[in-house]
Amino acid sequence: MVKLLDYKEKWQKLEQSDNPFATVIMAHIKSQETRRNQQQRQVWKMSLTRRLYEQGYQRQDVLNLFHFIDWVMKLPKGLEQAFLQEITEYEQEQNMPYITSAERIGMERGLQKGRQEGRQEGRQEEAQRLLLRLLERRFKLPVSTEVYYRLQQLSIEQLEELLDVALTVDSLEQLLASLPE
């Protein structure tokens, strides 16, 4: 059975191939190799993106492959901005604006939205964890699966209110009575 990383030994053949999947394999290999070196990852991401333009693919093919490369070779914010600037300059030099400024702005907004959603989910999970721990310690009972699932449905604000309630009620039953339906 051939694994994607087995193609590392066939790098020269991949470079010579005009098959779009060669680029996909190359992106995968380089994402693995550059896991701990983000500057090197930026260099390879630019190299592979340039390859898309040079292979003569149609605009939509370039965009689809670029989205894959962008997904598999994530960069920290500063390097991502430098990468996008480099792509912009390259497109201007080549007169090939495949990735429009609107798409770049959309990608940046998508990254920001993803970060915000991730922080929100993290806060919610932490509030759930703290509330469960408080309940188990305060009432010396394991929290039932039903209560656990009900807590998962609550917003951060509701969880924070329940934390306050959990500090003042005398029993788990009193707390459960104040749970939103």
C-alpha positions as CSV (number, residue, x, y, z in Angstrom):
1,M,0.0,0.0,0.0
2,V,1.5,3.3,-1.1
3,K,1.3,6.2,1.4
4,L,1.4,9.9,0.5
5,L,4.7,10.3,2.3
6,D,6.2,7.5,0.0
7,Y,6.0,10.1,-2.8
8,K,8.7,12.1,-1.0
9,E,11.2,9.9,-2.7
10,K,9.6,10.7,-6.1
11,W,9.7,14.5,-5.6
12,Q,11.3,15.2,-9.0
13,K,8.5,13.3,-10.7
14,L,5.9,15.2,-8.8
15,E,7.6,18.5,-9.9
16,Q,7.6,17.4,-13.5
17,S,3.9,16.3,-13.5
18,D,1.1,18.6,-14.7
19,N,-1.4,16.4,-12.8
20,P,-3.1,18.6,-10.2
21,F,-2.9,15.8,-7.7
22,A,0.9,16.1,-7.8
23,T,0.5,19.5,-6.3
24,V,-1.9,18.1,-3.7
25,I,0.7,15.5,-2.7
26,M,3.5,18.0,-2.7
27,A,1.5,20.3,-0.4
28,H,0.8,17.4,2.0
29,I,4.5,16.4,2.1
30,K,5.7,19.9,2.7
31,S,3.0,20.6,5.3
32,Q,4.4,17.6,7.2
33,E,8.0,18.6,6.8
34,T,7.4,22.2,7.9
35,R,5.3,21.5,10.9
36,R,7.8,23.0,13.2
37,N,9.3,25.7,10.9
38,Q,6.7,28.2,9.9
39,Q,9.1,30.4,7.9
40,Q,10.0,27.4,5.7
41,R,6.3,26.6,5.4
42,Q,5.7,30.1,4.1
43,V,8.4,29.6,1.5
44,W,6.9,26.3,0.3
45,K,3.4,27.6,0.4
46,M,4.5,30.4,-2.0
47,S,6.4,28.0,-4.2
48,L,3.5,25.6,-4.5
49,T,1.1,28.5,-5.1
50,R,3.4,29.9,-7.8
51,R,3.3,26.4,-9.3
52,L,-0.4,26.6,-9.8
53,Y,-0.1,29.7,-11.9
54,E,2.8,28.2,-13.9
55,Q,1.1,24.9,-14.7
56,G,-1.5,26.8,-16.9
57,Y,-4.5,25.6,-15.0
58,Q,-7.9,27.3,-15.4
59,R,-8.7,30.0,-12.9
60,Q,-11.2,27.8,-11.0
61,D,-8.7,24.9,-10.8
62,V,-6.1,27.4,-9.4
63,L,-8.6,28.6,-6.8
64,N,-9.6,25.1,-5.8
65,L,-6.0,23.9,-5.5
66,F,-5.1,27.1,-3.7
67,H,-7.8,26.6,-1.1
68,F,-6.4,23.1,-0.4
69,I,-2.9,24.4,-0.1
70,D,-4.1,27.2,2.1
71,W,-6.0,24.7,4.3
72,V,-3.2,22.2,4.7
73,M,-0.4,24.8,5.1
74,K,-1.8,27.1,7.7
75,L,0.4,30.0,8.7
76,P,0.4,32.3,11.8
77,K,-1.3,35.6,11.2
78,G,1.9,37.6,10.5
79,L,3.3,35.1,8.1
80,E,-0.1,34.7,6.4
81,Q,-0.3,38.4,5.8
82,A,3.2,38.4,4.3
83,F,2.3,35.5,2.2
84,L,-0.8,37.2,0.9
85,Q,1.2,40.3,0.1
86,E,3.7,38.2,-1.8
87,I,0.9,36.6,-3.8
88,T,-0.5,40.0,-4.6
89,E,2.8,41.2,-5.9
90,Y,3.4,38.0,-7.9
91,E,0.0,38.3,-9.5
92,Q,0.6,41.9,-10.5
93,E,4.0,40.9,-12.0
94,Q,2.4,38.1,-13.9
95,N,-0.8,40.0,-14.7
96,M,-2.8,37.0,-13.4
97,P,-5.1,38.2,-10.6
98,Y,-6.7,34.7,-9.9
99,I,-7.1,35.4,-6.2
100,T,-8.9,38.7,-6.0
101,S,-8.5,41.2,-3.2
102,A,-12.1,40.4,-2.3
103,E,-11.2,36.7,-1.9
104,R,-8.2,37.7,0.2
105,I,-10.4,39.8,2.4
106,G,-12.9,37.0,2.7
107,M,-10.1,34.6,3.7
108,E,-8.9,37.0,6.4
109,R,-12.5,37.5,7.6
110,G,-13.0,33.7,7.6
111,L,-9.8,33.3,9.7
112,Q,-10.9,36.0,12.2
113,K,-14.4,34.5,12.4
114,G,-13.0,31.1,13.0
115,R,-10.7,32.4,15.8
116,Q,-13.6,34.2,17.4
117,E,-15.8,31.1,17.3
118,G,-13.0,29.0,18.7
119,R,-12.5,31.4,21.6
120,Q,-16.3,31.4,22.2
121,E,-16.4,27.6,22.2
122,G,-13.4,27.5,24.5
123,R,-15.0,29.9,27.0
124,Q,-18.2,27.9,26.9
125,E,-16.4,24.5,27.5
126,E,-14.5,26.0,30.3
127,A,-17.6,27.4,32.0
128,Q,-19.2,23.9,31.6
129,R,-16.1,22.2,33.1
130,L,-16.0,24.6,36.1
131,L,-19.7,24.2,36.8
132,L,-19.5,20.4,36.6
133,R,-16.5,20.4,38.9
134,L,-18.2,22.7,41.4
135,L,-21.3,20.6,41.4
136,E,-19.4,17.4,42.0
137,R,-17.3,18.9,44.7
138,R,-20.1,20.8,46.5
139,F,-22.7,18.0,46.5
140,K,-20.2,15.1,46.5
141,L,-22.2,13.4,43.7
142,P,-21.3,12.6,40.2
143,V,-23.3,14.7,37.7
144,S,-25.7,12.6,35.7
145,T,-25.5,12.3,31.9
146,E,-28.8,14.1,31.6
147,V,-27.6,17.1,33.5
148,Y,-24.3,17.0,31.6
149,Y,-26.2,17.2,28.3
150,R,-28.5,19.9,29.5
151,L,-25.5,22.0,30.5
152,Q,-24.0,21.6,27.1
153,Q,-27.1,23.3,25.6
154,L,-26.6,26.5,27.6
155,S,-25.0,29.7,26.6
156,I,-22.0,31.2,28.4
157,E,-24.2,33.7,30.1
158,Q,-26.6,31.0,31.3
159,L,-23.7,28.9,32.6
160,E,-22.2,31.9,34.5
161,E,-25.6,32.5,36.1
162,L,-25.8,28.8,37.1
163,L,-22.3,29.1,38.6
164,D,-23.6,31.9,40.9
165,V,-26.7,29.8,41.8
166,A,-24.5,26.7,42.5
167,L,-22.6,28.7,45.1
168,T,-25.8,29.5,47.0
169,V,-28.3,26.6,46.7
170,D,-28.5,23.9,49.4
171,S,-28.9,20.9,47.0
172,L,-28.4,19.7,43.5
173,E,-32.1,19.4,43.1
174,Q,-32.5,23.2,43.8
175,L,-29.9,23.9,41.1
176,L,-31.6,21.6,38.7
177,A,-34.9,23.4,39.3
178,S,-33.3,26.6,38.1
179,L,-31.9,25.1,34.9
180,P,-33.5,26.6,31.8
181,E,-35.6,24.1,29.8
